[in-house]
Amino acid sequence: MGKFIVTGAASGIGEAVCSRLEDDGETVIKVDRHNADIVADLATPEGRRAALQACLAASKDGLDGLVCCAGIGSTSPDVVMIPQVNFYGSIELLLGLKDALAARSGAAVLVSSNSAPQDTDPNYVVALLSNNQEQLKTSLATISGHAAYSGSKQAIAIWMRRNAPDYARSGVRLNAVAPGYTRTAMTEATEKDPKYSAAIKDFLETIPLGRAGKVSEIANVIGFLLCSEASFVSGSLLYVDGGHDAMYRPNSI
Protein backbone atom coordinates (compact mmCIF):
# COMPACT_ATOMS: atom_id res chain seq x y z
CA MET A 1 0.00 0.00 0.00
CA GLY A 2 0.99 3.65 -0.10
CA LYS A 3 2.90 6.00 2.17
CA PHE A 4 1.30 9.29 3.19
CA ILE A 5 2.27 12.25 5.37
CA VAL A 6 -0.45 14.19 7.18
CA THR A 7 0.16 17.39 9.14
CA GLY A 8 -2.14 18.49 11.94
CA ALA A 9 -2.63 14.77 12.49
CA ALA A 10 -3.38 14.81 16.22
CA SER A 11 -6.83 16.36 16.00
CA GLY A 12 -9.68 17.61 13.85
CA ILE A 13 -9.65 17.08 10.09
CA GLY A 14 -6.06 15.82 10.16
CA GLU A 15 -6.90 13.07 12.63
CA ALA A 16 -9.92 12.07 10.54
CA VAL A 17 -7.77 11.92 7.39
CA CYS A 18 -5.31 9.63 9.18
CA SER A 19 -8.16 7.34 10.23
CA ARG A 20 -9.52 7.25 6.68
CA LEU A 21 -6.13 6.37 5.20
CA GLU A 22 -5.34 3.78 7.85
CA ASP A 23 -8.75 2.15 7.31
CA ASP A 24 -7.72 1.86 3.65
CA GLY A 25 -4.54 0.04 4.72
CA GLU A 26 -2.16 2.91 3.98
CA THR A 27 0.97 3.78 5.96
CA VAL A 28 0.54 7.21 7.55
CA ILE A 29 3.34 9.38 8.95
CA LYS A 30 1.74 11.84 11.34
CA VAL A 31 3.08 15.34 11.94
CA ASP A 32 1.92 17.56 14.81
CA ARG A 33 3.08 19.40 17.90
CA HIS A 34 2.28 16.36 20.05
CA ASN A 35 1.08 12.75 19.78
CA ALA A 36 2.68 12.29 16.37
CA ASP A 37 5.39 10.33 14.59
CA ILE A 38 7.12 13.60 13.77
CA VAL A 39 6.75 16.17 16.53
CA ALA A 40 7.34 19.66 15.18
CA ASP A 41 6.06 23.20 15.54
CA LEU A 42 5.10 24.50 12.09
CA ALA A 43 4.62 28.00 13.48
CA THR A 44 8.34 28.78 13.29
CA PRO A 45 10.90 28.59 10.45
CA GLU A 46 13.07 26.36 12.61
CA GLY A 47 10.17 24.04 13.35
CA ARG A 48 9.24 23.83 9.68
CA ARG A 49 12.81 23.02 8.69
CA ALA A 50 12.97 20.29 11.34
CA ALA A 51 9.63 18.86 10.18
CA LEU A 52 10.77 18.83 6.56
CA GLN A 53 14.04 17.08 7.36
CA ALA A 54 12.21 14.41 9.33
CA CYS A 55 9.65 13.97 6.54
CA LEU A 56 12.40 13.64 3.94
CA ALA A 57 14.14 11.02 6.05
CA ALA A 58 10.87 9.08 6.33
CA SER A 59 10.20 9.20 2.59
CA LYS A 60 13.54 8.43 1.00
CA ASP A 61 11.87 5.86 -1.25
CA GLY A 62 9.16 8.29 -2.31
CA LEU A 63 5.78 9.46 -1.11
CA ASP A 64 2.30 8.61 -2.37
CA GLY A 65 0.55 11.52 -0.77
CA LEU A 66 0.79 14.62 1.40
CA VAL A 67 -2.10 16.27 3.22
CA CYS A 68 -1.47 19.61 4.90
CA CYS A 69 -4.14 19.98 7.60
CA ALA A 70 -2.25 21.90 10.29
CA GLY A 71 -3.91 25.23 10.94
CA ILE A 72 -4.86 27.96 13.40
CA GLY A 73 -8.36 29.42 13.56
CA SER A 74 -9.49 33.01 13.25
CA THR A 75 -10.04 33.40 17.01
CA SER A 76 -6.39 32.77 17.85
CA PRO A 77 -5.12 35.47 20.23
CA ASP A 78 -1.85 35.56 18.29
CA VAL A 79 -2.76 36.85 14.83
CA VAL A 80 0.87 36.72 13.70
CA MET A 81 0.92 32.94 14.06
CA ILE A 82 -2.06 32.36 11.74
CA PRO A 83 -0.22 32.77 8.41
CA GLN A 84 2.89 31.07 9.77
CA VAL A 85 1.01 27.82 10.31
CA ASN A 86 -1.79 28.07 7.78
CA PHE A 87 0.27 29.21 4.79
CA TYR A 88 3.98 28.66 5.37
CA GLY A 89 3.39 25.48 7.38
CA SER A 90 1.78 23.98 4.28
CA ILE A 91 3.70 25.51 1.39
CA GLU A 92 7.22 25.02 2.72
CA LEU A 93 6.55 21.35 3.41
CA LEU A 94 4.95 20.86 0.00
CA LEU A 95 7.87 22.51 -1.78
CA GLY A 96 10.39 20.42 0.11
CA LEU A 97 8.58 17.15 -0.58
CA LYS A 98 7.91 17.73 -4.27
CA ASP A 99 10.62 15.32 -5.44
CA ALA A 100 9.49 12.62 -3.01
CA LEU A 101 5.94 12.93 -4.35
CA ALA A 102 7.17 12.92 -7.95
CA ALA A 103 9.11 9.70 -7.32
CA ARG A 104 5.81 7.86 -6.88
CA SER A 105 3.55 10.09 -8.99
CA GLY A 106 1.85 11.05 -5.75
CA ALA A 107 -0.87 13.52 -4.86
CA ALA A 108 -1.03 16.42 -2.46
CA VAL A 109 -4.04 18.11 -0.88
CA LEU A 110 -3.98 21.52 0.78
CA VAL A 111 -6.70 22.73 3.12
CA SER A 112 -8.13 26.10 2.20
CA SER A 113 -11.54 27.33 3.40
CA ASN A 114 -14.85 28.53 2.05
CA SER A 115 -13.91 31.85 3.67
CA ALA A 116 -11.06 32.20 1.15
CA PRO A 117 -13.08 34.23 -1.39
CA GLN A 118 -14.05 36.83 1.22
CA ASP A 119 -12.61 40.31 0.94
CA THR A 120 -9.39 40.73 2.86
CA ASP A 121 -6.33 42.95 2.71
CA PRO A 122 -4.95 42.28 -0.80
CA ASN A 123 -1.50 43.44 0.31
CA TYR A 124 -1.54 40.71 2.96
CA VAL A 125 -2.27 38.01 0.39
CA VAL A 126 0.37 39.39 -1.98
CA ALA A 127 2.89 39.46 0.87
CA LEU A 128 2.26 35.78 1.57
CA LEU A 129 2.49 34.73 -2.07
CA SER A 130 5.68 36.75 -2.64
CA ASN A 131 7.16 35.91 0.78
CA ASN A 132 7.53 39.63 1.52
CA GLN A 133 8.09 39.52 5.27
CA GLU A 134 8.17 43.29 5.74
CA GLN A 135 4.83 43.76 4.00
CA LEU A 136 3.43 40.80 5.92
CA LYS A 137 4.42 42.39 9.22
CA THR A 138 2.82 45.68 8.18
CA SER A 139 -0.43 44.02 7.13
CA LEU A 140 -0.72 41.89 10.26
CA ALA A 141 -0.50 45.01 12.42
CA THR A 142 -3.78 46.29 11.00
CA ILE A 143 -6.03 43.30 10.22
CA SER A 144 -8.30 41.17 12.37
CA GLY A 145 -7.86 37.50 13.17
CA HIS A 146 -10.67 36.65 10.77
CA ALA A 147 -9.01 38.59 7.94
CA ALA A 148 -5.67 36.95 8.72
CA TYR A 149 -7.34 33.54 8.59
CA SER A 150 -9.38 34.04 5.41
CA GLY A 151 -6.44 35.75 3.71
CA SER A 152 -4.12 32.85 4.55
CA LYS A 153 -6.63 30.42 3.07
CA GLN A 154 -7.07 32.61 0.00
CA ALA A 155 -3.30 32.58 -0.49
CA ILE A 156 -3.29 28.77 -0.16
CA ALA A 157 -5.92 28.45 -2.91
CA ILE A 158 -4.15 30.89 -5.24
CA TRP A 159 -0.76 29.25 -4.66
CA MET A 160 -2.27 25.86 -5.44
CA ARG A 161 -3.80 27.09 -8.70
CA ARG A 162 -0.59 28.82 -9.78
CA ASN A 163 1.60 25.80 -9.09
CA ALA A 164 -0.66 22.86 -9.97
CA PRO A 165 0.38 22.79 -13.65
CA ASP A 166 4.08 22.60 -12.77
CA TYR A 167 3.45 19.85 -10.23
CA ALA A 168 1.32 17.99 -12.78
CA ARG A 169 4.20 18.03 -15.27
CA SER A 170 6.24 16.30 -12.58
CA GLY A 171 3.53 13.68 -12.20
CA VAL A 172 2.11 15.12 -8.98
CA ARG A 173 -1.56 15.99 -8.67
CA LEU A 174 -2.07 19.06 -6.50
CA ASN A 175 -5.55 20.02 -5.28
CA ALA A 176 -7.20 21.72 -2.33
CA VAL A 177 -10.40 21.44 -0.34
CA ALA A 178 -12.36 24.39 1.01
CA PRO A 179 -14.26 23.22 4.08
CA GLY A 180 -17.10 25.21 5.53
CA TYR A 181 -17.88 25.31 9.23
CA THR A 182 -16.76 21.92 10.53
CA ARG A 183 -17.28 20.67 14.06
CA THR A 184 -13.90 20.00 15.67
CA ALA A 185 -12.54 20.34 19.20
CA MET A 186 -11.35 23.82 18.24
CA THR A 187 -14.70 24.99 16.88
CA GLU A 188 -16.61 23.41 19.77
CA ALA A 189 -14.51 25.41 22.22
CA THR A 190 -15.31 28.57 20.29
CA GLU A 191 -19.02 27.71 20.25
CA LYS A 192 -18.97 27.50 24.05
CA ASP A 193 -17.26 30.88 24.38
CA PRO A 194 -19.92 33.46 25.38
CA LYS A 195 -18.17 35.97 23.16
CA TYR A 196 -18.88 33.95 20.01
CA SER A 197 -21.65 31.43 20.78
CA ALA A 198 -24.66 33.49 19.68
CA ALA A 199 -23.02 34.55 16.42
CA ILE A 200 -21.99 30.99 15.63
CA LYS A 201 -25.52 29.71 16.30
CA ASP A 202 -26.92 32.26 13.87
CA PHE A 203 -24.22 31.38 11.34
CA LEU A 204 -24.94 27.64 11.49
CA GLU A 205 -28.59 28.32 10.68
CA THR A 206 -27.55 29.86 7.37
CA ILE A 207 -25.88 26.69 6.06
CA PRO A 208 -28.17 25.32 3.32
CA LEU A 209 -27.82 21.72 4.53
CA GLY A 210 -28.79 22.96 7.99
CA ARG A 211 -25.83 21.81 10.06
CA ALA A 212 -22.10 21.95 10.60
CA GLY A 213 -19.87 19.57 8.72
CA LYS A 214 -18.25 16.50 10.25
CA VAL A 215 -14.50 15.92 10.10
CA SER A 216 -15.15 12.53 8.51
CA GLU A 217 -16.99 14.25 5.64
CA ILE A 218 -13.98 16.45 4.90
CA ALA A 219 -11.64 13.47 5.25
CA ASN A 220 -13.67 11.44 2.77
CA VAL A 221 -13.32 14.14 0.12
CA ILE A 222 -9.59 14.40 0.78
CA GLY A 223 -9.36 10.62 0.53
CA PHE A 224 -11.04 10.78 -2.86
CA LEU A 225 -8.59 13.43 -4.13
CA LEU A 226 -5.69 11.22 -3.06
CA CYS A 227 -6.94 8.02 -4.69
CA SER A 228 -6.71 6.69 -8.23
CA GLU A 229 -10.37 7.47 -8.88
CA ALA A 230 -9.32 11.15 -8.98
CA SER A 231 -6.43 10.47 -11.36
CA PHE A 232 -7.41 13.31 -13.73
CA VAL A 233 -8.23 15.86 -11.04
CA SER A 234 -5.47 18.46 -10.78
CA GLY A 235 -5.58 22.12 -9.81
CA SER A 236 -9.09 21.95 -8.34
CA LEU A 237 -10.47 23.71 -5.27
CA LEU A 238 -13.34 21.59 -3.99
CA TYR A 239 -15.86 23.22 -1.64
CA VAL A 240 -17.10 20.96 1.15
CA ASP A 241 -19.41 23.33 2.97
CA GLY A 242 -23.02 22.21 2.82
CA GLY A 243 -23.80 24.62 0.00
CA HIS A 244 -22.63 27.80 1.74
CA ASP A 245 -20.35 29.08 -1.01
CA ALA A 246 -23.02 28.48 -3.65
CA MET A 247 -25.50 30.45 -1.56
CA TYR A 248 -23.18 33.40 -0.99
CA ARG A 249 -21.69 33.48 -4.50
CA PRO A 250 -24.36 32.07 -6.85
CA ASN A 251 -22.94 33.78 -9.92
CA SER A 252 -19.32 32.78 -9.39
CA ILE A 253 -17.56 29.72 -10.78
Contacts in CASP RR format, 6 or more apart in sequence:
PFRMAT RR
TARGET T0000
AUTHOR 0000-0000-0000
METHOD contacts of the structure
MODEL  1
MGKFIVTGAASGIGEAVCSRLEDDGETVIKVDRHNADIVADLATPEGRRA
ALQACLAASKDGLDGLVCCAGIGSTSPDVVMIPQVNFYGSIELLLGLKDA
LAARSGAAVLVSSNSAPQDTDPNYVVALLSNNQEQLKTSLATISGHAAYS
GSKQAIAIWMRRNAPDYARSGVRLNAVAPGYTRTAMTEATEKDPKYSAAI
KDFLETIPLGRAGKVSEIANVIGFLLCSEASFVSGSLLYVDGGHDAMYRP
NSI
1 24 0 8 1.000
1 25 0 8 1.000
1 26 0 8 1.000
1 27 0 8 1.000
2 26 0 8 1.000
2 27 0 8 1.000
2 64 0 8 1.000
2 65 0 8 1.000
2 104 0 8 1.000
3 26 0 8 1.000
3 27 0 8 1.000
3 29 0 8 1.000
3 59 0 8 1.000
3 61 0 8 1.000
3 62 0 8 1.000
3 63 0 8 1.000
3 64 0 8 1.000
3 65 0 8 1.000
3 104 0 8 1.000
4 21 0 8 1.000
4 26 0 8 1.000
4 27 0 8 1.000
4 28 0 8 1.000
4 29 0 8 1.000
4 63 0 8 1.000
4 64 0 8 1.000
4 65 0 8 1.000
4 66 0 8 1.000
4 67 0 8 1.000
4 226 0 8 1.000
5 28 0 8 1.000
5 29 0 8 1.000
5 31 0 8 1.000
5 55 0 8 1.000
5 58 0 8 1.000
5 59 0 8 1.000
5 63 0 8 1.000
5 65 0 8 1.000
5 66 0 8 1.000
5 67 0 8 1.000
5 93 0 8 1.000
5 97 0 8 1.000
6 14 0 8 1.000
6 17 0 8 1.000
6 18 0 8 1.000
6 21 0 8 1.000
6 28 0 8 1.000
6 29 0 8 1.000
6 30 0 8 1.000
6 31 0 8 1.000
6 66 0 8 1.000
6 67 0 8 1.000
6 69 0 8 1.000
7 14 0 8 1.000
7 31 0 8 1.000
7 32 0 8 1.000
7 42 0 8 1.000
7 51 0 8 1.000
7 67 0 8 1.000
7 68 0 8 1.000
7 69 0 8 1.000
7 70 0 8 1.000
7 89 0 8 1.000
7 90 0 8 1.000
7 93 0 8 1.000
8 14 0 8 1.000
8 15 0 8 1.000
8 30 0 8 1.000
8 31 0 8 1.000
8 32 0 8 1.000
8 36 0 8 1.000
8 69 0 8 1.000
8 70 0 8 1.000
8 71 0 8 1.000
9 15 0 8 1.000
9 17 0 8 1.000
9 18 0 8 1.000
9 28 0 8 1.000
9 30 0 8 1.000
9 31 0 8 1.000
9 32 0 8 1.000
9 36 0 8 1.000
9 69 0 8 1.000
10 30 0 8 1.000
10 32 0 8 1.000
10 33 0 8 1.000
10 34 0 8 1.000
10 35 0 8 1.000
10 36 0 8 1.000
11 32 0 8 1.000
11 184 0 8 1.000
11 185 0 8 1.000
11 186 0 8 1.000
12 69 0 8 1.000
12 184 0 8 1.000
12 185 0 8 1.000
12 186 0 8 1.000
12 215 0 8 1.000
13 69 0 8 1.000
13 111 0 8 1.000
13 179 0 8 1.000
13 182 0 8 1.000
13 184 0 8 1.000
13 215 0 8 1.000
13 218 0 8 1.000
13 219 0 8 1.000
13 222 0 8 1.000
14 67 0 8 1.000
14 69 0 8 1.000
14 215 0 8 1.000
14 219 0 8 1.000
15 215 0 8 1.000
16 215 0 8 1.000
16 216 0 8 1.000
16 218 0 8 1.000
16 219 0 8 1.000
17 67 0 8 1.000
17 69 0 8 1.000
17 218 0 8 1.000
17 219 0 8 1.000
17 222 0 8 1.000
17 223 0 8 1.000
18 28 0 8 1.000
18 30 0 8 1.000
19 216 0 8 1.000
19 219 0 8 1.000
20 216 0 8 1.000
20 219 0 8 1.000
20 220 0 8 1.000
20 222 0 8 1.000
20 223 0 8 1.000
21 28 0 8 1.000
21 223 0 8 1.000
21 226 0 8 1.000
22 28 0 8 1.000
26 64 0 8 1.000
29 37 0 8 1.000
29 38 0 8 1.000
29 55 0 8 1.000
29 58 0 8 1.000
29 59 0 8 1.000
30 36 0 8 1.000
30 37 0 8 1.000
30 38 0 8 1.000
31 37 0 8 1.000
31 38 0 8 1.000
31 40 0 8 1.000
31 42 0 8 1.000
31 51 0 8 1.000
31 54 0 8 1.000
31 55 0 8 1.000
31 70 0 8 1.000
32 38 0 8 1.000
32 39 0 8 1.000
32 40 0 8 1.000
32 70 0 8 1.000
33 39 0 8 1.000
33 40 0 8 1.000
33 41 0 8 1.000
37 58 0 8 1.000
38 51 0 8 1.000
38 54 0 8 1.000
38 55 0 8 1.000
38 58 0 8 1.000
40 47 0 8 1.000
40 48 0 8 1.000
40 50 0 8 1.000
40 51 0 8 1.000
40 54 0 8 1.000
41 47 0 8 1.000
42 48 0 8 1.000
42 51 0 8 1.000
42 70 0 8 1.000
42 84 0 8 1.000
42 85 0 8 1.000
42 88 0 8 1.000
42 89 0 8 1.000
42 93 0 8 1.000
43 72 0 8 1.000
43 81 0 8 1.000
43 84 0 8 1.000
43 85 0 8 1.000
43 89 0 8 1.000
44 84 0 8 1.000
45 88 0 8 1.000
48 88 0 8 1.000
48 89 0 8 1.000
48 92 0 8 1.000
48 93 0 8 1.000
51 93 0 8 1.000
52 92 0 8 1.000
52 93 0 8 1.000
52 96 0 8 1.000
52 97 0 8 1.000
55 93 0 8 1.000
55 97 0 8 1.000
55 100 0 8 1.000
56 96 0 8 1.000
56 97 0 8 1.000
56 100 0 8 1.000
59 97 0 8 1.000
59 100 0 8 1.000
60 100 0 8 1.000
61 103 0 8 1.000
62 100 0 8 1.000
62 101 0 8 1.000
62 103 0 8 1.000
62 104 0 8 1.000
63 97 0 8 1.000
63 100 0 8 1.000
63 101 0 8 1.000
63 103 0 8 1.000
63 104 0 8 1.000
63 106 0 8 1.000
64 101 0 8 1.000
64 104 0 8 1.000
64 106 0 8 1.000
64 107 0 8 1.000
64 226 0 8 1.000
65 101 0 8 1.000
65 104 0 8 1.000
65 106 0 8 1.000
65 107 0 8 1.000
65 108 0 8 1.000
65 226 0 8 1.000
66 93 0 8 1.000
66 94 0 8 1.000
66 97 0 8 1.000
66 101 0 8 1.000
66 107 0 8 1.000
66 108 0 8 1.000
66 109 0 8 1.000
67 108 0 8 1.000
67 109 0 8 1.000
67 111 0 8 1.000
67 222 0 8 1.000
67 226 0 8 1.000
68 89 0 8 1.000
68 90 0 8 1.000
68 93 0 8 1.000
68 94 0 8 1.000
68 108 0 8 1.000
68 109 0 8 1.000
68 110 0 8 1.000
68 111 0 8 1.000
69 111 0 8 1.000
70 85 0 8 1.000
70 86 0 8 1.000
70 89 0 8 1.000
70 90 0 8 1.000
71 85 0 8 1.000
71 86 0 8 1.000
71 111 0 8 1.000
72 81 0 8 1.000
72 82 0 8 1.000
72 85 0 8 1.000
72 86 0 8 1.000
72 149 0 8 1.000
73 82 0 8 1.000
73 86 0 8 1.000
73 149 0 8 1.000
73 186 0 8 1.000
74 82 0 8 1.000
74 115 0 8 1.000
74 144 0 8 1.000
74 145 0 8 1.000
74 146 0 8 1.000
74 148 0 8 1.000
74 149 0 8 1.000
74 150 0 8 1.000
75 145 0 8 1.000
75 190 0 8 1.000
75 193 0 8 1.000
75 196 0 8 1.000
76 82 0 8 1.000
76 145 0 8 1.000
79 140 0 8 1.000
79 143 0 8 1.000
79 144 0 8 1.000
79 145 0 8 1.000
79 148 0 8 1.000
80 140 0 8 1.000
82 145 0 8 1.000
82 148 0 8 1.000
82 149 0 8 1.000
82 152 0 8 1.000
83 124 0 8 1.000
83 128 0 8 1.000
83 136 0 8 1.000
83 140 0 8 1.000
83 148 0 8 1.000
83 151 0 8 1.000
83 152 0 8 1.000
83 155 0 8 1.000
86 149 0 8 1.000
86 152 0 8 1.000
86 153 0 8 1.000
86 156 0 8 1.000
87 128 0 8 1.000
87 152 0 8 1.000
87 155 0 8 1.000
87 156 0 8 1.000
87 159 0 8 1.000
88 128 0 8 1.000
90 110 0 8 1.000
90 111 0 8 1.000
90 156 0 8 1.000
91 156 0 8 1.000
91 159 0 8 1.000
94 108 0 8 1.000
94 110 0 8 1.000
94 174 0 8 1.000
97 108 0 8 1.000
98 167 0 8 1.000
98 170 0 8 1.000
98 172 0 8 1.000
101 107 0 8 1.000
101 108 0 8 1.000
101 167 0 8 1.000
101 170 0 8 1.000
101 172 0 8 1.000
102 170 0 8 1.000
102 171 0 8 1.000
102 172 0 8 1.000
105 171 0 8 1.000
105 172 0 8 1.000
106 171 0 8 1.000
106 172 0 8 1.000
106 173 0 8 1.000
107 172 0 8 1.000
107 173 0 8 1.000
107 174 0 8 1.000
107 175 0 8 1.000
107 225 0 8 1.000
107 226 0 8 1.000
107 230 0 8 1.000
108 167 0 8 1.000
108 172 0 8 1.000
108 173 0 8 1.000
108 174 0 8 1.000
108 175 0 8 1.000
109 175 0 8 1.000
109 176 0 8 1.000
109 177 0 8 1.000
109 222 0 8 1.000
109 223 0 8 1.000
109 225 0 8 1.000
109 226 0 8 1.000
110 156 0 8 1.000
110 157 0 8 1.000
110 159 0 8 1.000
110 160 0 8 1.000
110 174 0 8 1.000
110 175 0 8 1.000
110 176 0 8 1.000
110 177 0 8 1.000
111 156 0 8 1.000
111 176 0 8 1.000
111 177 0 8 1.000
111 179 0 8 1.000
112 153 0 8 1.000
112 154 0 8 1.000
112 156 0 8 1.000
112 157 0 8 1.000
112 160 0 8 1.000
112 176 0 8 1.000
112 177 0 8 1.000
112 178 0 8 1.000
112 237 0 8 1.000
113 149 0 8 1.000
113 150 0 8 1.000
113 153 0 8 1.000
113 178 0 8 1.000
113 179 0 8 1.000
113 180 0 8 1.000
114 178 0 8 1.000
114 179 0 8 1.000
114 180 0 8 1.000
114 239 0 8 1.000
114 241 0 8 1.000
114 244 0 8 1.000
114 245 0 8 1.000
115 146 0 8 1.000
115 149 0 8 1.000
115 150 0 8 1.000
115 153 0 8 1.000
115 180 0 8 1.000
116 150 0 8 1.000
116 151 0 8 1.000
116 153 0 8 1.000
116 154 0 8 1.000
116 156 0 8 1.000
116 157 0 8 1.000
116 178 0 8 1.000
116 237 0 8 1.000
117 154 0 8 1.000
117 245 0 8 1.000
117 249 0 8 1.000
117 252 0 8 1.000
118 150 0 8 1.000
118 151 0 8 1.000
118 154 0 8 1.000
120 143 0 8 1.000
120 147 0 8 1.000
120 150 0 8 1.000
120 151 0 8 1.000
120 154 0 8 1.000
121 139 0 8 1.000
121 142 0 8 1.000
121 143 0 8 1.000
121 147 0 8 1.000
121 151 0 8 1.000
123 135 0 8 1.000
123 138 0 8 1.000
123 139 0 8 1.000
124 135 0 8 1.000
124 136 0 8 1.000
124 139 0 8 1.000
124 140 0 8 1.000
124 143 0 8 1.000
124 147 0 8 1.000
124 148 0 8 1.000
124 151 0 8 1.000
125 151 0 8 1.000
125 154 0 8 1.000
125 155 0 8 1.000
125 158 0 8 1.000
126 132 0 8 1.000
126 135 0 8 1.000
127 133 0 8 1.000
127 135 0 8 1.000
127 136 0 8 1.000
127 138 0 8 1.000
127 139 0 8 1.000
128 136 0 8 1.000
128 151 0 8 1.000
128 152 0 8 1.000
128 155 0 8 1.000
129 155 0 8 1.000
129 158 0 8 1.000
129 159 0 8 1.000
129 162 0 8 1.000
140 148 0 8 1.000
153 178 0 8 1.000
156 176 0 8 1.000
157 176 0 8 1.000
157 178 0 8 1.000
157 237 0 8 1.000
160 174 0 8 1.000
160 175 0 8 1.000
160 176 0 8 1.000
160 235 0 8 1.000
160 237 0 8 1.000
161 235 0 8 1.000
161 237 0 8 1.000
163 174 0 8 1.000
164 173 0 8 1.000
164 174 0 8 1.000
164 175 0 8 1.000
164 234 0 8 1.000
164 235 0 8 1.000
165 234 0 8 1.000
165 235 0 8 1.000
167 173 0 8 1.000
167 174 0 8 1.000
167 234 0 8 1.000
168 174 0 8 1.000
168 234 0 8 1.000
168 235 0 8 1.000
173 225 0 8 1.000
173 230 0 8 1.000
173 231 0 8 1.000
173 233 0 8 1.000
173 234 0 8 1.000
173 235 0 8 1.000
174 234 0 8 1.000
174 235 0 8 1.000
175 225 0 8 1.000
175 230 0 8 1.000
175 233 0 8 1.000
175 234 0 8 1.000
175 235 0 8 1.000
175 236 0 8 1.000
175 237 0 8 1.000
175 238 0 8 1.000
176 235 0 8 1.000
176 236 0 8 1.000
176 237 0 8 1.000
176 238 0 8 1.000
177 218 0 8 1.000
177 221 0 8 1.000
177 222 0 8 1.000
177 225 0 8 1.000
177 237 0 8 1.000
177 238 0 8 1.000
177 239 0 8 1.000
177 240 0 8 1.000
178 237 0 8 1.000
178 238 0 8 1.000
178 239 0 8 1.000
178 240 0 8 1.000
178 241 0 8 1.000
178 245 0 8 1.000
179 213 0 8 1.000
179 218 0 8 1.000
179 240 0 8 1.000
179 241 0 8 1.000
180 213 0 8 1.000
180 239 0 8 1.000
180 240 0 8 1.000
180 241 0 8 1.000
180 242 0 8 1.000
180 244 0 8 1.000
181 187 0 8 1.000
181 200 0 8 1.000
181 203 0 8 1.000
181 204 0 8 1.000
181 207 0 8 1.000
181 212 0 8 1.000
181 213 0 8 1.000
181 241 0 8 1.000
181 244 0 8 1.000
182 212 0 8 1.000
182 213 0 8 1.000
182 214 0 8 1.000
182 215 0 8 1.000
182 217 0 8 1.000
182 218 0 8 1.000
183 212 0 8 1.000
183 213 0 8 1.000
183 214 0 8 1.000
183 215 0 8 1.000
184 215 0 8 1.000
187 200 0 8 1.000
187 212 0 8 1.000
190 196 0 8 1.000
190 200 0 8 1.000
191 197 0 8 1.000
191 200 0 8 1.000
191 201 0 8 1.000
204 210 0 8 1.000
204 211 0 8 1.000
204 212 0 8 1.000
206 244 0 8 1.000
206 247 0 8 1.000
207 241 0 8 1.000
207 242 0 8 1.000
207 243 0 8 1.000
207 244 0 8 1.000
208 242 0 8 1.000
208 243 0 8 1.000
208 244 0 8 1.000
208 246 0 8 1.000
208 247 0 8 1.000
209 242 0 8 1.000
209 243 0 8 1.000
210 242 0 8 1.000
213 240 0 8 1.000
213 242 0 8 1.000
217 240 0 8 1.000
218 240 0 8 1.000
221 238 0 8 1.000
221 240 0 8 1.000
224 230 0 8 1.000
225 233 0 8 1.000
225 236 0 8 1.000
225 238 0 8 1.000
239 245 0 8 1.000
239 246 0 8 1.000
END
